[in-house]
Amino acid sequence: MKKESIRSLLQTICEYNNVRITQTFTKENVDQILVKCVPNTQVLELTYLHTGTVEQYQSVTEAAEVIHQALYSHVTA
C-alpha cells in the first residue's frame, strides 16, 4: 500500500470523527496496527496489537509515515 493511500484513508477516518471507524493494518497475514480517530477530534490513535502500545498523532501525514514504516520496514526492493 502506498504511503499516499494510507494518508488518504487516515484523512477519511478523521473526517468522520463522530463515527466509530477503525482500520486494521496487516503485515504477512498478522494484524499489526489498529487505527481510529479520537471522537470529535483530529487525533489519530494507533494501537500496536502485538505490544498493546498506544500512540497518538495530530498529523495525518506523520501517522501515515509511521504506519508505512511499520508495514514495510523490512521490505527490500
SERO-4910 file (N, C-alpha, C, O; in steps of 0.05 Angstrom, whole numbers):
BEGIN
 pado doro    nc1    nc2    nc3   cac1   cac2   cac3    cc1    cc2    cc3    oc1    oc2    oc3
  Met    A     17    -23      0      0      0      0     18     25      0     37     27     16
  Lys    A     12     43    -18     28     67    -20     22     86      4      1     86     16
  Lys    A     43    101     11     40    120     34     17    140     29      3    147     48
  Glu    A     14    149      5     -8    167     -2    -35    155      2    -54    168     11
  Ser    A    -37    129     -3    -63    115      1    -69    113     31    -92    116     39
  Ile    A    -48    107     47    -52    106     76    -61    133     86    -79    135    102
  Arg    A    -47    155     77    -54    182     85    -83    188     79    -97    200     95
  Ser    A    -91    181     55   -119    187     46   -139    172     64   -160    183     71
  Leu    A   -133    147     70   -151    131     87   -152    144    115   -174    146    126
  Leu    A   -130    152    126   -130    165    152   -145    191    152   -159    198    172
  Gln    A   -142    206    131   -157    231    128   -187    226    129   -202    242    141
  Thr    A   -196    206    116   -224    199    116   -234    191    143   -255    199    152
  Ile    A   -217    175    158   -224    168    185   -228    193    203   -246    194    218
  Cys    A   -210    212    199   -212    237    215   -235    254    207   -248    267    223
  Glu    A   -242    254    181   -265    269    171   -291    260    184   -309    277    189
  Tyr    A   -293    235    190   -317    224    202   -311    217    231   -317    195    241
  Asn    A   -299    235    246   -291    231    273   -314    228    293   -309    221    317
  Asn    A   -338    233    285   -361    229    303   -373    201    299   -394    195    312
  Val    A   -361    185    282   -370    157    278   -347    139    286   -323    146    282
  Arg    A   -353    116    297   -331     98    306   -321     81    282   -331     59    277
  Ile    A   -301     91    268   -289     77    246   -261     68    256   -246     83    267
  Thr    A   -255     42    252   -229     32    258   -218     19    233   -232      8    217
  Gln    A   -192     20    230   -178      7    208   -155    -10    219   -140      0    235
  Thr    A   -153    -34    210   -132    -52    218   -112    -55    195   -120    -62    173
  Phe    A    -87    -51    201    -66    -55    181    -52    -81    187    -45    -87    210
  Thr    A    -49    -98    167    -39   -125    169    -13   -128    153    -11   -118    131
  Lys    A      6   -143    165     31   -150    151     35   -180    153     34   -191    175
  Glu    A     39   -192    130     43   -221    129     21   -236    143     26   -255    159
  Asn    A     -4   -229    138    -28   -242    149    -30   -240    179    -45   -255    191
  Val    A    -16   -221    191    -18   -217    220    -26   -188    225    -13   -170    215
  Asp    A    -48   -184    239    -56   -156    246    -35   -143    262    -25   -153    282
  Gln    A    -27   -118    253     -5   -104    266    -14    -79    281     -7    -75    304
  Ile    A    -30    -62    267    -37    -36    278    -67    -31    275    -77    -34    253
  Leu    A    -80    -22    296   -108    -14    295   -108     16    297    -96     28    315
  Val    A   -123     29    279   -123     58    278   -152     68    281   -171     57    269
  Lys    A   -155     88    298   -181    102    300   -176    131    306   -154    139    313
  Cys    A   -197    147    301   -195    176    308   -209    180    335   -231    170    339
  Val    A   -196    194    352   -208    200    378   -233    216    373   -232    236    358
  Pro    A   -256    208    384   -282    221    378   -281    252    380   -270    263    400
  Asn    A   -292    265    360   -295    294    359   -268    309    360   -267    332    370
  Thr    A   -247    296    350   -221    309    348   -209    302    321   -222    289    305
  Gln    A   -185    311    316   -170    303    292   -145    287    300   -126    285    286
  Val    A   -147    275    324   -125    259    335   -128    230    327   -148    217    333
  Leu    A   -107    219    314   -107    191    306    -94    175    328    -72    182    338
  Glu    A   -107    153    336    -96    135    357    -88    109    344   -104     95    332
  Leu    A    -62    102    346    -51     78    335    -46     59    358    -32     66    377
  Thr    A    -56     35    356    -52     14    376    -36     -9    362    -46    -21    343
  Tyr    A    -12    -14    372      4    -36    362     -6    -62    376     -3    -65    400
  Leu    A    -18    -79    360    -33   -102    372    -14   -122    385    -23   -135    404
  His    A     10   -125    376     28   -145    388     40   -136    415     49   -152    431
  Thr    A     40   -109    420     51   -100    446     30    -85    463     34    -82    487
  Gly    A      8    -76    450    -12    -61    465     -4    -31    468    -19    -16    480
  Thr    A     18    -23    456     27      4    457      8     22    441     -1     15    419
  Val    A      1     45    453    -17     64    440     -2     90    436     11    101    454
  Glu    A     -3    100    411      9    126    404    -13    144    392    -31    134    379
  Gln    A    -10    170    396    -29    189    385    -15    209    367      8    217    373
  Tyr    A    -27    215    344    -16    234    325    -36    254    317    -59    247    311
  Gln    A    -29    280    317    -46    301    307    -42    305    278    -59    318    265
  Ser    A    -21    295    267    -14    298    238    -21    273    223    -10    251    229
  Val    A    -39    275    204    -45    252    187    -20    243    171    -16    219    169
  Thr    A     -5    262    162     19    255    147     39    240    164     51    220    155
  Glu    A     43    248    188     62    235    206     52    206    213     67    188    213
  Ala    A     26    204    219     15    177    225     18    159    201     24    135    204
  Ala    A     13    169    177     16    153    152     45    143    149     50    120    142
  Glu    A     64    161    155     92    153    153     99    131    173    113    112    166
  Val    A     89    134    198     95    114    218     83     87    210     96     66    213
  Ile    A     58     87    200     45     62    192     60     50    168     65     26    168
  His    A     67     66    149     81     56    125    108     43    134    115     22    124
  Gln    A    123     56    151    148     45    161    144     19    175    160      0    172
  Ala    A    123     18    192    118     -7    207    111    -30    189    119    -53    194
  Leu    A     97    -24    167     89    -46    149    111    -54    129    112    -77    121
  Tyr    A    128    -35    121    147    -40    100    176    -37    108    193    -35     90
  Ser    A    182    -35    134    209    -30    142    229    -52    135    253    -47    133
  His    A    219    -77    131    237    -99    125    234   -108     96    246   -129     89
  Val    A    220    -93     80    217   -100     52    240    -89     36    248    -65     40
  Thr    A    252   -105     20    274    -95      3    265    -95    -26    249   -112    -34
  Ala    A    275    -76    -41    267    -73    -69    282    -92    -87    278    -93   -111
***
